[in-house]
Amino acid sequence: MSELEDLTRGATVRLGPAGDPDVLWGSGFFVAPGWVLSCAHVLRLGEDGERKGPLRVSGEHGAARARPAYWLGSRVDPEQDLVLLRLLDDVPHACVRLTDRYDRPHEVTAFGWRARSGGPETWSGRCLVSGTDGDYGVTLGPESEIPHGASGGPVLDRLHGVVAGVVKARRRGRDGGLAVAATALRGFGEAIALDGGGELGPDPYHALIRAHDQWHHDRHRDHLTRRTCWVAAQERLAAPHARVWRPSDGAIACALLADLPLPEGTGTLQRLIKVVLDVEPHWRGAPPPRDWRDGHGWLYDRSERADIAFLHYLTLVAQGCAQDCPVPVAALEDWLRERVETLPDGERGLLKDKLSGGRTPASVAAPPPQTQGDDGRNPVVTVVLEPDAFHPADRFHWRVWTWPGGSGKTSSLAESDGMEGVPLTALQNELRAPLGKAFQLLDSPHRRARLEVALPVEHFDVDVDFWRPQAAVRSYRLHPAERPFGVHRQVVLRYLGHSRGLSAQAWRERWRALDEGGLEALPLNPPTYARTTLESAPGPTVPVLCRTAAESIEALEEAIDAGYGLALWARGVQHTYGCGQQCVDLHEHTAKLLRRTGRAVALPEALRRLRERIGECDEEAEWAEPLALLYDDPQRPVPRCDEPLNSP
């Protein structure tokens, strides 16, 4: 038996009733400290998914009590047959190392326990994987006869030295059987918490797999005994080759990734992998990735320069998480610098070229330095829309201002000349030429000017971010210049108030707090908003409304009067029967967006990146399509002119 087979056997346990050590229900194995993975059918769970009373988990660690904690499956899908058990006794034990690969194993060893006349005993059998069965099933070849009692045991991929599945069933009257792929864990978005469980949250995969990776990294880093240092055994199994991504590299990378906040979803990982491999990944026949570790596992054997691909991926992840969690990102970056130094000079140059020349997904990596928020240098184009005195509901007089950034002066570029104003429906065509001229003056290859539109609150639903720089599309393949403004430049609204009166001081104070960071959402659900709520809220809070500005005029006016320069609301969301799940989702996503963004100056770019993702058909960003942003910086007031705009 090989070293890794011996380690796998040491982490394999048998399950039975707490009061009878000779009764064997089935097998399981340790996957994280205090956690055992097995098959749900072994425990004969009831219709309510629960089993009364403690269980007995026996193995090299001795015996310990346990209880079912999570059922990772459903009663209607026989493939989803996994269960997590939580130890009730604190005993030392080893853990298997779970695969993060997507390819199916070929040569495997299955482990478990079987009943004998003298009591339960360990069992193992080598066989080949002969095929697949559904999205999660792995068929085991006839080289070994799987005994009764082995269900729930681990399946070791002997080539790569990782556990790739869970023994599920034997074939009646024939050799071989069926296993559940270990990657099936990531396919279960919701788990049933059993018997009062819930330690890992409603979706236990993330917490479980991160505890698993950190445990193995700790054992490898601290050089503990051979029987608990799985990664060291993998290193001895791997061929001594300098141009590979070694097991120790993967273990360190996964542990460092485990300290980072979760990715926004599968779409985030898909875009990252596409940048690294220059190929669109597809998850047919396999559960899609859900954590940084899963994206890491997709890169195996998919690139001739494996180490370059992994280092590229990890660097992009670090860039994308740097603003949210600088301390763990710094640890990842420190290790990346050390690992990059082990590359030959030519390979280091190749990686540098990929990082500087490749396109980074907007939803993952931080934007280039020149587009990060408003640092006092980024140029701005401001459109002031004054309602016509006799037709204030639908006609406007306009003026376009330009500001080059930094210490440059604001200049008036163009203004309307009609006496009756321009209808709202005609504003886009009317402003296309002056805006084109303004952007031509201020845009550069490295930055695009922000577009600000100042107008009264009652017109805050105007969808300027949907305006296009050209009147007609000239190709099925849209040129960047033909996309809506909101996709390729920051677009925000400003309040056309000539005076803030007594609220001016509050406006400046709140903006200072917003600029310092720690943004938090303040949901305002009409008609429950109140001035006292707005005035008593902490400085870095941002009012969020799930209704249109037309439905929320009073709330927005109260927020502005209370000194709020930032606010978000949803255009075009119908409330025929009041708030529903769509509103709940909007508030949850917006709160997360604000926390991740951190500072007011970064919010316009964060919203632009979401709009860009929507344009790329990213379903995980679609929630943000109705969002409009009030971004009213008191340090740079709306430009005014001594002469009023034309109005009779």
N, C-alpha and C positions, 0 to 999 in steps of 0.2 A: 504494500500500500504506500502511495506517495505521501510526501509531507503534507500537501494540501488536503488530500483525502483524510489523513489523520486529523487535521484541524477541523475539517467538516464533521467528522464523526464526534469530535469532542463537543461540538455545539448542538448536536442532535439530541432531542429529548423524547421521552414517551409520556403520553397523557393518559390519565385514568382518574377514577374517583378518589377523593382525598382519604377515604377510610379503608381502601382495599388496595394495597400496593401491587398485588398480583394480577389485577384486572387491567387489560390493555385496550384502550379505545382507539388509539392511533399515535401518530408521531408529530413532531414539530421541531423548530429550531430557533435559537436566539438570533435576533436581527439587530437589537439595540439593547443597552442596559435596562434590564427589567422587562423586556418585551419578547414574546415568543410568537412566531408566525406558524399557522397551521391551516388545515382545511376545515371549513365550517361543518361539513357533514360528519366529521369525526366526533364532534361534540353533540350531535343529534339535537340541535337547537329547536326550540318549540316554535309555534306559529308566530309568537310575539318576538322571536329572535333572542330569547333569553333562556338561560339554564340556571336553575336554582342551585345554590351551594357552591363551595370552593372545589377546585380541581387539584389534582396532584401532578406536578411536573418533575420528572425524574431523569437524571443523566449523570454526567461526570461531576457536576456540581453537587450531587447528592439529591435531595428531594426538597421541594418547596411548594407551598400552596399558591394557587393562581386563580384568576377569574376571567371569564370572557369580557373583553373591553370594547372591541369594535368588530362589527361584521362588515367586511369590505365586499359586499355583493348584494344579491337580491334573491328572493325565493323563486323568481321566474326565469332566471338565467343560470343554468348549471355551470357555465364557465366561471362565473364570479363566485368562487367557492372558498374565499380566504377569510380568515379570522385572526385577530390579534388578541393575545392573552397577556394580562398584566400580572407580574409576580406580586404576591402579597408578603413574601418574606425577602429580606435583603441578603442575597447570597452572591458570592463572586462567580462569574461565569465568562466564557468566551463567546464571541459572536462570529457568524459567518460574514464574508464580504459579498454583498449583493452586486450583481452586474449593473452597469449603466449603459451597456452596449445595446444596439438594436438588432444586430444580426443574430440569427438562431445558432445555438451551439451545435456541434457535430458529435464529438466524443464526450460522453458524460458518465458520471457515476451517481446512482441514486442511493440515498441513505434512508434508514428508518429503523423501526423496531418490529419484531414479530413475536407471536405467542408460541412458547414451547412448553413441553411437559414440566420442565423445571422452573418455569417462569419466563417473563419476557426477556429477549436478548436482542442485541444489535444486529443489523443486517445491512449489507451494501451489495450493489451489483453494477457492473460496467455494461454499457450498451451504447448503441448509436441512436441518434435522433433520426427518425425515418420520415418525418413530415410535420405538418401543422394541422390543427383542427380549430377553425374559427379564428377570431382575433387573438385569443389568449392561449389556446391549447397547443401543446407540444406532444407529438406522439413518440413514445419510446419504443425502440426496436425489440425484436424477440430474443436478443442475446441473453437477457436475464428474466427470470420469473419473479415478478413483484409479489411479495407475500401479503397476506392480510395483516393489517396493523401498520404498514409502511406509509399509508396515506398521511400527508402532511409533512413528510420528511423533505430534506433539501435535495436538489439536483445540481451537482457540481459540473461546470464546464471545465474539463481537464486541460484544454488547450490554453485558456486564458486565466485559469485559477480563480474563478468567481462562481458564486451560486447563481444559476440562471433560471431556476424554476422550483416548483413545489410539486411533489408526487401527489397525484389526485386519485388515480384508480388503476386497478389491474384489469386485464382482459380475461373474462371468464373462460376457463379451459384452455387458454393460450398464454404464451409468454408475451412480455412487453406490457405496455400500458399507456397512460395519459398523464401529463403534467401540466400545470398552469405556469406560464411564463412569469418570472419575477417582475418584469416590466408591467404586468397587469396591475400592480399596485398603483401606478400613476394614472390608470384609466378610470379609477373609481372616484369621481368628483365628490360624492357624498357617501358617508359611512353611517351605519346605524350604531349608535353608542349603546352598549349592552350593560345591563346590571349596574346602572348608576355611573357608568364610565363617562369619559369626556376630557381626560387629561391632555389629549393631543388636539382638542378642538374638533369642529365638525368635519374637517378634511384632514385626516391624520397623516396623509402621505408626507407632506412637507416636514412636519415636526419629527416624524419617525426617521426619514431618510437622512435628515441633517444630524440627528443624534447618532445615527449609524456611522456616518462619515467622520464625525468628530471623534468617535470612540476609536476607530481604526487609525486615524492620524495620531492620536495621543499615544497609542501603543507603539506605533512605528517610531515616533519622535523620542519617546522615553526609553526605547530599547529594552522592553520587558522580555520575559522569557519566550523561548521559541514557540511554545504552544499557544501563545496569545498574540504573536506578531505575524499576522496574516500577510501584511504587505511585504515583509522581509522574505517570506516564503515565495511570494509571487516574483520578487526580484530574482531569486535563485532559479525560478522556473523560466524566466524570460531569457532570450538569447542575449549575450553580451554584445550589444550593438550600439554605437554612439548616436545613430541617426533615427532613434525611435522615441516615442513618448512612453516612458517606463511606468510600471505600476506605482512607484513612489511619487512620480510626477502627478499621476492621476489622483492619488490619495491626498497629497498636499493641496492640489487645486480644488478638489471637492470639499475639503474641510474649510478652506478659505472662502469658497463660494457659499458655504452654509452659514456664514456670518452676515451675508448681505440680505437686504430686503428682497422679497419675492418678486419675480418678474410680473409685469402686468397681465400676462397670459401667453398662450401658445403663439399668438401672432408675433409677439416680441421676439421669441426665440427663433421663429421661422425667418424673420428678417435678418437676424444676426447670422444665422447659418448661411443664408443666401449671400450675404456680403463676404463671408469667409471662404466659402466653396465656389462662389459664382454659379451656383446651381440652386434652383428652387426645390427645397426638400418636400417630400410627400410622405405621409404617415400611413399609407395603405397597408392594412393587415397588421398594424401595430398601434398601441396607444400613443397619442401625441405627447410631446414633452411638456412638462409643467413647471420644472424648476431649472435653475442654472445647470445643475448636475446633468439633467437629461439632455440639454443642448450640448454639453461637453461630450456625452456618450455618443451622440450622433456622428461625431467627427472621426471615429475610429475607421481605419482602412478606406477612407473616402478621399484621401489626398496623398500624393506621392511624398510631399513634405509634411509628414504628420505633425512634427513638433512645431513647425511654422503655423499650421492651421490652429493648433490648440493655443499657442501663445497669442495669435491674432484674436481668437475668440475671447480669451480671458482679458485681454487688454481692452476690447470694446465693452465688455461687461463692466470693468472697472471704471471706464469713462462714463458710462451711463449711470452708475450708482454713486459717483463721487460726491454729488451735491447732497444726497440723502444721508449718507453714512461715511463721512470722511475717514474715520479711524479704521474700520475694517478694510476699506478700500486701500488705505495706505499700507496695511499689512500685505494685501494681495500684490500691490505694485512693487513693494520691496522685494518680494519673492520673485516676481516676474523679471525684475532687473537682474537678479542673481542668475536666474535660469537663462535669460537671453545672453548673458556673458559666456555661457558654455557653448554657444553656437559658433561655427566658423565665421570669419569676417564676411564672406559672401552671403551667408544665410542671415546674418544680422542686417545687412543692407537690404536684402529682399523683404524682410519683415518691416523695416522702416518704410520702404516704398509702399507696401500694402497699407500701412497705417496712415500714411500721408496722402496717398493718391486714391485709395478706395473710398466708396461712398458709404458712410455710416448711417444705419437706420435712425431716422429722426426720433423714434419712440424709445430708443435705448441709449444711445450715446449722447453725451452733452453736446450742445451746438458748438460750432467753432467759436473761438474767443470773440471774434468781431461781431457775433450776433447774439451774444449773451445779454439779454435785457437792455436797459438804457444806462450806459456807463458814463453819460455826459458827452459822448463823442458821436453816437449814432445819429444820422440825419432824420428829419421828420418833415412830412408834408401834412399840413393841417388845412382841412376844408371847413369853413365856417358857413353854416346854413341858417340864415335869418328868415323866419316866416314872414310872408307878405302881410302888411297891415290889414288888408281887406280880404285876404284869402289865407288865413293862418293855418288852415287844416291841410292844404294840399299844394301850396305854392311857396317857393323859396327864392331868396336872393343869396348868392354865394360869393365867396372870395377864397382864393387859394393862396396859402402862405407856405414859404419854404424856410427851413432852418437847417444849415449845413452841419450842425453839431458843434460841440466844444464851445469856444468863445465867439463863434460866428453869430452874426445878427440875423434876426428874422426879417424876411422880405416878403412883400406882397407881390405875387406873380401875376395874378389875373383875377377879374371879378365879372359878375354878370352885368349886362347893360340893359336888360328889359325892364320896363316900368311896372309890369304886373307880376314879375317873378316867373320861375320855371316850375311846371308841374312836377310833382314827386316822381311820376312815372317816366319823365323825360330827363331827370337829373343825370342818370348814368351816361346817356349820349352827350348831354351838354358838357359834362365834365371830362369826357374821355380825352380830348385834345389837351386841355391845360394840365391834367394829371400826367399825361404822357410826357409833356415837356418838363414837368417838375421832377419826375422820376429819372428822366434822362440827365438832368442836372446833378442829381444827388446819388443815384445808384452807382455802385462799383462792382467789379467781379466778386468782391469779398463781402459785400453787405448791401442790403436793400433798405431803402428808407421806410420807416413806419408811416402808415396812413392813419391819421386821426380825423375824426369827423365830429365837430361841435354843433350841437343842436338841442332844442328843448326836450325835456323829459318825455312829453307826450308823443314824440317821434322816435323814441329810442328803439323801436322795432325795425327801423330801416336796415335792410340787409346789405350794407356796403361791402361786406366781405365776399358776397356772391358776384359783385360787379366784375366785369372782364375788361382788360386793357384794350381789346380789339372788338370791333363790332361784329365780326363774323369769324367762324372757325374755318380754316383753309385746308385742313387735313384730318384724316381719321386718327392720326397720331398727333396728339396735341403738343404743340411747342410750349415750353414753360411760359412764354409771354401770352399764351392764349388761355391759361388757367385762371380761375377766379383769384382776385387779389388776396383773399384770405389764406390761400394755399402757399403762396410764395413770398408773402410779406406780412408783417404784423399789422392787424387792423383793429383799432379800438375806437370807442366813442368817448366824447367829453361833454360836459354839461355847459350849455350856453347861458350861464348866469352872469350877468354883468357885475353882480356884487354878492359876496358871501355874507355880508353883514357881520353879526356877532359870532357866526360859526367859523369865521376865517381862522381864528386861533385853534379851534378844535380840529379843523381841516388839516392844518400844518402839524399839529401834535399827533394826530392819528396816522398821518403819512409817515412821520418819522418812525413810529412803531412798526408800520407795515414794511418800511425799508430795512429795519433791523432783523426781520425774519420771524418765523414761527406762525405762519398764516393758519388760521382756523376758520371754518365755515360758520356762519350765523344764519341758519335757515329762517326765512320769513315767509310764512304761509298765510296769505290773506284769507280772511280778514283779521287774523290774530296778531298782526304786527302792532307794535306800540312804540311811541317815542321813548318811553322809559327803558324798554328792552335795548334799543339802539344806543342810548346814551350811557347805559351802565355796562355795556359789553366791553371786554378788554380791547386794548389798542389794536393788536394785529388781527382782529376778526374781520371777515368779509361777508357782507349780506349776500345771501343766495336766494333767489326766487324761482320757483318752478313754473311760474306763469309768465305771460307776455308782459311787456312794459305797459301796454294799453290797459291791462287788467291790474297793474300794480303801480299806477302813477302816484297814488298817495304814499305808498310804502317807499318808493324810490325818492320822492321829494323829502320825506322825513329822514331817510338815510343821508341824503346830501346835506340837509339842514343840520344834521347831527355831526357833520364833519367827515363823512365817509367818502374817500376818493376812489375806492375800489368797490365794485359790485358786479354780480353775475346774475343773469336771468335767462329764461328759455323763451325764445321766439317760436311762434307757430305751434305750441303745445296746447291741445284742446282740453278743456275742463268741463265738459258737459255735465258730468256727474261728480264733480269734485276731484280731489287728488286721488291717484291710484298708484299702482306699482311703478309706473313710469316715473312718477314724481319721487318715490322712495329711491329708485335706482339713480336718478339724477343727483339727488342730494348726497348719496353715498359716494358716487364717483367724483363729484365736485369736491367733497371734503378731502378725499384722497389726493386729488390733483393739487389742492392748496397746500396740504402738508408736504407733498413731494416737492413742490415748487419752492417753498420756503420764504422767498422775498417778493415784494411787489414788483420789483424791476424785472423779475424773470417770468412773470405771469403772461405778458403778451406773447412771448416766444413759445412758452409752453402750450398756449392755446393754438398758435399757428402750427406747431408740430402735430397736434391732434387733428387739425383740419387737413394737413398734408396726408396723414394716415388715412383719413376718410376718403380722400381722393385716390388713394391706392387700394381702396376696397378692403380696408382693415376693419372687420366687424367689431373688434374690441374697442375701437375708437368711435363708433357710430353714436354712442350716447351723447357725445359732445357737439353733434351737428347743430342743435338749436341754440347753443350757448352764445350770448353776447356779453361783451365786457366793457364796463365803465372803467376807464383808466385816466384819472384826473389828477395829475401831478401838480401840487401847488408851487413847486419850485420852478415850474415852467408854465405859467398861466396861458390860457387861450389868447392868441394874438388879437389885438384890437387896433382899430384905425380911428384917427380923429374925425374923419369924414364917415358918416353912416353909409351903409350899403344902400343902393338905389331903392327907393320906396316912395310912392306918391304921398 
